[in-house]
Amino acid sequence: MRRIAYLIVSVIMAQQVFVANADAKTAKCVVIGNGMTPYNGTCKFTPDNGGSFAIEPSGKSGFDGVTLISVAIVSPGVAEVRGLTRDGVNSRWGEAKRSKADPACWVGSDFKICVY
């Protein structure tokens, strides 16, 4: 059952990226995570409904094997963050809160994502 749920979420994320890529914009992204090489560079920013969005690295190898990060708003100032790897593994990064010091950033327990 769990495998089916992961498959469904992966398909939805992939579908979202392919459909929304027409709306993608170039942005500057900073991604810092526990145990990963910090990413500070250009990315493709794809907005979604309600303030949710996805980012993909541009011109670099990626976010340490993660090719897509999705930030899905679940309530005002709170989001659920996931990463999709090159191998198609959809990993849950966890809950993030919008930074009051820098509203372009979302901060989780062991990661920070900023899009400018």
Order of alpha helices (4+ residues) and beta strands (2+ residues): alpha-beta-beta-beta-beta-beta-beta-beta-beta
